[in-house]
């Protein structure tokens, strides 16, 4: 079976993709990983960045002795997948993204950072704070948010993937977006879809941004269809 690597989103962890991995395991050899500082993986001294997380993937591919992989990336994981398709196409067969935010500027970064305040999360969303604490232990979940905030600020100042970069990504790609996603716009997803030379695009009905609210069975069927065509 062909290898398929699932990548989680910002402040997330691989455990959030376990159900999807179970469904996809019917047709693929499925792998997951935690990015540096996430899901209990050791906290790096370096700042969080797409380059750092791409290196996590490359080390994983080498460790598992895989020549090439297909990637499904949720949110930030999809961005990492396309970054790898740009800079290491020899390692990537296909990229599937879901709910990935492609467009960043200072205003966008500032808006996203507002939702990353750990004190407000503790006050207004204590259950979510407890989830983050458990998800990233033994790391301090507040440090994860702090480093993620700094990464978003950097993206706002200079997008890691510029709009002109997509035209040189020839790896087959499928860009997916939920029709109720309030974080990622249809316009930015469509713009990247049109810029990619070998891309398809799909919309998931009645689907907001959080991965926990995605219809996993429907998503797995779409992934199957794309990769097994």
TORKOL-4160 file (C-alpha; in steps of 0.2 Angstrom, whole numbers, padded with zeros to 4 digits, m for minus):
229
<pt num="1" X="0000" Y="0000" Z="0000"/>
<pt num="2" X="0006" Y="0017" Z="m0004"/>
<pt num="3" X="0012" Y="0028" Z="0011"/>
<pt num="4" X="0001" Y="0042" Z="0017"/>
<pt num="5" X="0007" Y="0055" Z="0030"/>
<pt num="6" X="m0006" Y="0065" Z="0040"/>
<pt num="7" X="m0001" Y="0082" Z="0047"/>
<pt num="8" X="m0010" Y="0091" Z="0061"/>
<pt num="9" X="m0014" Y="0109" Z="0062"/>
<pt num="10" X="m0007" Y="0123" Z="0073"/>
<pt num="11" X="m0008" Y="0120" Z="0092"/>
<pt num="12" X="m0014" Y="0103" Z="0087"/>
<pt num="13" X="m0008" Y="0085" Z="0088"/>
<pt num="14" X="m0007" Y="0069" Z="0079"/>
<pt num="15" X="m0021" Y="0061" Z="0090"/>
<pt num="16" X="m0034" Y="0072" Z="0082"/>
<pt num="17" X="m0031" Y="0063" Z="0066"/>
<pt num="18" X="m0033" Y="0045" Z="0073"/>
<pt num="19" X="m0050" Y="0042" Z="0067"/>
<pt num="20" X="m0046" Y="0048" Z="0050"/>
<pt num="21" X="m0031" Y="0037" Z="0050"/>
<pt num="22" X="m0042" Y="0022" Z="0054"/>
<pt num="23" X="m0053" Y="0025" Z="0039"/>
<pt num="24" X="m0039" Y="0028" Z="0027"/>
<pt num="25" X="m0029" Y="0013" Z="0034"/>
<pt num="26" X="m0041" Y="0002" Z="0023"/>
<pt num="27" X="m0032" Y="0008" Z="0007"/>
<pt num="28" X="m0015" Y="0016" Z="0013"/>
<pt num="29" X="m0001" Y="0013" Z="0024"/>
<pt num="30" X="m0005" Y="0028" Z="0036"/>
<pt num="31" X="0008" Y="0038" Z="0046"/>
<pt num="32" X="0006" Y="0052" Z="0058"/>
<pt num="33" X="0018" Y="0063" Z="0068"/>
<pt num="34" X="0018" Y="0077" Z="0080"/>
<pt num="35" X="0027" Y="0093" Z="0075"/>
<pt num="36" X="0041" Y="0100" Z="0086"/>
<pt num="37" X="0033" Y="0106" Z="0103"/>
<pt num="38" X="0016" Y="0098" Z="0099"/>
<pt num="39" X="0008" Y="0083" Z="0107"/>
<pt num="40" X="0022" Y="0081" Z="0120"/>
<pt num="41" X="0036" Y="0081" Z="0107"/>
<pt num="42" X="0051" Y="0090" Z="0114"/>
<pt num="43" X="0050" Y="0109" Z="0113"/>
<pt num="44" X="0063" Y="0116" Z="0101"/>
<pt num="45" X="0074" Y="0131" Z="0105"/>
<pt num="46" X="0071" Y="0137" Z="0088"/>
<pt num="47" X="0055" Y="0147" Z="0084"/>
<pt num="48" X="0041" Y="0138" Z="0076"/>
<pt num="49" X="0041" Y="0140" Z="0057"/>
<pt num="50" X="0035" Y="0131" Z="0042"/>
<pt num="51" X="0053" Y="0127" Z="0038"/>
<pt num="52" X="0055" Y="0119" Z="0056"/>
<pt num="53" X="0040" Y="0108" Z="0053"/>
<pt num="54" X="0045" Y="0104" Z="0036"/>
<pt num="55" X="0062" Y="0097" Z="0043"/>
<pt num="56" X="0051" Y="0087" Z="0055"/>
<pt num="57" X="0043" Y="0079" Z="0041"/>
<pt num="58" X="0059" Y="0076" Z="0031"/>
<pt num="59" X="0067" Y="0068" Z="0047"/>
<pt num="60" X="0052" Y="0057" Z="0049"/>
<pt num="61" X="0053" Y="0051" Z="0030"/>
<pt num="62" X="0071" Y="0047" Z="0033"/>
<pt num="63" X="0068" Y="0038" Z="0049"/>
<pt num="64" X="0054" Y="0027" Z="0042"/>
<pt num="65" X="0065" Y="0024" Z="0026"/>
<pt num="66" X="0051" Y="0030" Z="0014"/>
<pt num="67" X="0056" Y="0036" Z="m0003"/>
<pt num="68" X="0041" Y="0046" Z="m0006"/>
<pt num="69" X="0024" Y="0050" Z="0003"/>
<pt num="70" X="0008" Y="0058" Z="m0001"/>
<pt num="71" X="0003" Y="0071" Z="0012"/>
<pt num="72" X="m0014" Y="0075" Z="0020"/>
<pt num="73" X="m0012" Y="0091" Z="0029"/>
<pt num="74" X="m0026" Y="0099" Z="0040"/>
<pt num="75" X="m0024" Y="0118" Z="0042"/>
<pt num="76" X="m0006" Y="0122" Z="0045"/>
<pt num="77" X="m0002" Y="0104" Z="0041"/>
<pt num="78" X="m0008" Y="0108" Z="0023"/>
<pt num="79" X="0004" Y="0123" Z="0022"/>
<pt num="80" X="0018" Y="0112" Z="0027"/>
<pt num="81" X="0013" Y="0100" Z="0014"/>
<pt num="82" X="0014" Y="0112" Z="0000"/>
<pt num="83" X="0030" Y="0120" Z="0006"/>
<pt num="84" X="0038" Y="0103" Z="0005"/>
<pt num="85" X="0030" Y="0100" Z="m0013"/>
<pt num="86" X="0039" Y="0117" Z="m0017"/>
<pt num="87" X="0056" Y="0113" Z="m0010"/>
<pt num="88" X="0057" Y="0094" Z="m0009"/>
<pt num="89" X="0046" Y="0088" Z="m0024"/>
<pt num="90" X="0057" Y="0072" Z="m0025"/>
<pt num="91" X="0049" Y="0067" Z="m0008"/>
<pt num="92" X="0031" Y="0071" Z="m0011"/>
<pt num="93" X="0019" Y="0061" Z="m0022"/>
<pt num="94" X="0003" Y="0071" Z="m0019"/>
<pt num="95" X="m0003" Y="0084" Z="m0007"/>
<pt num="96" X="m0021" Y="0086" Z="0000"/>
<pt num="97" X="m0025" Y="0101" Z="0011"/>
<pt num="98" X="m0040" Y="0104" Z="0021"/>
<pt num="99" X="m0045" Y="0121" Z="0029"/>
<pt num="100" X="m0027" Y="0128" Z="0025"/>
<pt num="101" X="m0025" Y="0147" Z="0027"/>
<pt num="102" X="m0014" Y="0153" Z="0013"/>
<pt num="103" X="m0015" Y="0172" Z="0014"/>
<pt num="104" X="m0006" Y="0181" Z="0028"/>
<pt num="105" X="m0003" Y="0199" Z="0031"/>
<pt num="106" X="m0001" Y="0209" Z="0047"/>
<pt num="107" X="m0020" Y="0212" Z="0048"/>
<pt num="108" X="m0024" Y="0193" Z="0046"/>
<pt num="109" X="m0010" Y="0188" Z="0058"/>
<pt num="110" X="m0016" Y="0201" Z="0071"/>
<pt num="111" X="m0034" Y="0194" Z="0070"/>
<pt num="112" X="m0028" Y="0176" Z="0072"/>
<pt num="113" X="m0017" Y="0181" Z="0087"/>
<pt num="114" X="m0032" Y="0188" Z="0096"/>
<pt num="115" X="m0038" Y="0170" Z="0098"/>
<pt num="116" X="m0022" Y="0164" Z="0105"/>
<pt num="117" X="m0022" Y="0173" Z="0122"/>
<pt num="118" X="m0019" Y="0159" Z="0135"/>
<pt num="119" X="m0027" Y="0170" Z="0149"/>
<pt num="120" X="m0043" Y="0173" Z="0139"/>
<pt num="121" X="m0044" Y="0155" Z="0135"/>
<pt num="122" X="m0042" Y="0150" Z="0153"/>
<pt num="123" X="m0056" Y="0162" Z="0158"/>
<pt num="124" X="m0068" Y="0160" Z="0144"/>
<pt num="125" X="m0064" Y="0142" Z="0137"/>
<pt num="126" X="m0058" Y="0132" Z="0153"/>
<pt num="127" X="m0062" Y="0115" Z="0145"/>
<pt num="128" X="m0052" Y="0120" Z="0129"/>
<pt num="129" X="m0037" Y="0125" Z="0140"/>
<pt num="130" X="m0038" Y="0108" Z="0149"/>
<pt num="131" X="m0038" Y="0100" Z="0132"/>
<pt num="132" X="m0023" Y="0110" Z="0127"/>
<pt num="133" X="m0014" Y="0106" Z="0143"/>
<pt num="134" X="m0017" Y="0087" Z="0141"/>
<pt num="135" X="m0013" Y="0087" Z="0122"/>
<pt num="136" X="0004" Y="0095" Z="0124"/>
<pt num="137" X="0010" Y="0088" Z="0141"/>
<pt num="138" X="0023" Y="0088" Z="0147"/>
<pt num="139" X="0026" Y="0104" Z="0137"/>
<pt num="140" X="0018" Y="0120" Z="0144"/>
<pt num="141" X="0003" Y="0123" Z="0132"/>
<pt num="142" X="0005" Y="0142" Z="0135"/>
<pt num="143" X="0022" Y="0141" Z="0128"/>
<pt num="144" X="0015" Y="0132" Z="0112"/>
<pt num="145" X="0003" Y="0146" Z="0110"/>
<pt num="146" X="0017" Y="0159" Z="0113"/>
<pt num="147" X="0028" Y="0151" Z="0099"/>
<pt num="148" X="0013" Y="0149" Z="0088"/>
<pt num="149" X="0009" Y="0168" Z="0090"/>
<pt num="150" X="0027" Y="0172" Z="0085"/>
<pt num="151" X="0025" Y="0161" Z="0070"/>
<pt num="152" X="0009" Y="0170" Z="0064"/>
<pt num="153" X="0017" Y="0187" Z="0067"/>
<pt num="154" X="0032" Y="0182" Z="0056"/>
<pt num="155" X="0020" Y="0175" Z="0042"/>
<pt num="156" X="0010" Y="0192" Z="0043"/>
<pt num="157" X="0026" Y="0201" Z="0040"/>
<pt num="158" X="0032" Y="0189" Z="0026"/>
<pt num="159" X="0022" Y="0174" Z="0020"/>
<pt num="160" X="0033" Y="0159" Z="0019"/>
<pt num="161" X="0025" Y="0154" Z="0002"/>
<pt num="162" X="0023" Y="0169" Z="m0009"/>
<pt num="163" X="0009" Y="0169" Z="m0022"/>
<pt num="164" X="0021" Y="0167" Z="m0036"/>
<pt num="165" X="0028" Y="0151" Z="m0028"/>
<pt num="166" X="0013" Y="0141" Z="m0032"/>
<pt num="167" X="0015" Y="0141" Z="m0050"/>
<pt num="168" X="0031" Y="0131" Z="m0048"/>
<pt num="169" X="0023" Y="0117" Z="m0038"/>
<pt num="170" X="0019" Y="0103" Z="m0050"/>
<pt num="171" X="0015" Y="0090" Z="m0037"/>
<pt num="172" X="m0004" Y="0084" Z="m0039"/>
<pt num="173" X="m0014" Y="0094" Z="m0026"/>
<pt num="174" X="m0032" Y="0093" Z="m0019"/>
<pt num="175" X="m0037" Y="0109" Z="m0010"/>
<pt num="176" X="m0052" Y="0106" Z="0002"/>
<pt num="177" X="m0062" Y="0119" Z="0011"/>
<pt num="178" X="m0077" Y="0118" Z="0023"/>
<pt num="179" X="m0092" Y="0128" Z="0017"/>
<pt num="180" X="m0094" Y="0135" Z="0035"/>
<pt num="181" X="m0075" Y="0139" Z="0038"/>
<pt num="182" X="m0074" Y="0156" Z="0046"/>
<pt num="183" X="m0055" Y="0156" Z="0047"/>
<pt num="184" X="m0051" Y="0152" Z="0029"/>
<pt num="185" X="m0059" Y="0161" Z="0014"/>
<pt num="186" X="m0065" Y="0153" Z="m0002"/>
<pt num="187" X="m0056" Y="0167" Z="m0011"/>
<pt num="188" X="m0039" Y="0163" Z="m0005"/>
<pt num="189" X="m0042" Y="0144" Z="m0008"/>
<pt num="190" X="m0048" Y="0147" Z="m0025"/>
<pt num="191" X="m0033" Y="0159" Z="m0029"/>
<pt num="192" X="m0020" Y="0145" Z="m0024"/>
<pt num="193" X="m0030" Y="0132" Z="m0034"/>
<pt num="194" X="m0029" Y="0143" Z="m0049"/>
<pt num="195" X="m0011" Y="0146" Z="m0047"/>
<pt num="196" X="m0006" Y="0128" Z="m0045"/>
<pt num="197" X="m0003" Y="0119" Z="m0062"/>
<pt num="198" X="m0009" Y="0102" Z="m0056"/>
<pt num="199" X="m0023" Y="0105" Z="m0044"/>
<pt num="200" X="m0041" Y="0100" Z="m0040"/>
<pt num="201" X="m0053" Y="0109" Z="m0027"/>
<pt num="202" X="m0067" Y="0103" Z="m0017"/>
<pt num="203" X="m0080" Y="0109" Z="m0004"/>
<pt num="204" X="m0086" Y="0100" Z="0011"/>
<pt num="205" X="m0104" Y="0103" Z="0015"/>
<pt num="206" X="m0110" Y="0109" Z="0032"/>
<pt num="207" X="m0091" Y="0109" Z="0038"/>
<pt num="208" X="m0083" Y="0123" Z="0049"/>
<pt num="209" X="m0065" Y="0124" Z="0053"/>
<pt num="210" X="m0061" Y="0113" Z="0068"/>
<pt num="211" X="m0055" Y="0096" Z="0063"/>
<pt num="212" X="m0066" Y="0088" Z="0076"/>
<pt num="213" X="m0082" Y="0094" Z="0067"/>
<pt num="214" X="m0077" Y="0086" Z="0050"/>
<pt num="215" X="m0087" Y="0071" Z="0043"/>
<pt num="216" X="m0072" Y="0059" Z="0043"/>
<pt num="217" X="m0080" Y="0046" Z="0033"/>
<pt num="218" X="m0085" Y="0058" Z="0019"/>
<pt num="219" X="m0067" Y="0066" Z="0020"/>
<pt num="220" X="m0059" Y="0048" Z="0019"/>
<pt num="221" X="m0069" Y="0044" Z="0003"/>
<pt num="222" X="m0064" Y="0060" Z="m0005"/>
<pt num="223" X="m0045" Y="0056" Z="m0001"/>
<pt num="224" X="m0047" Y="0039" Z="m0007"/>
<pt num="225" X="m0055" Y="0045" Z="m0024"/>
<pt num="226" X="m0041" Y="0057" Z="m0027"/>
<pt num="227" X="m0026" Y="0046" Z="m0023"/>
<pt num="228" X="m0033" Y="0030" Z="m0030"/>
<pt num="229" X="m0039" Y="0037" Z="m0046"/>
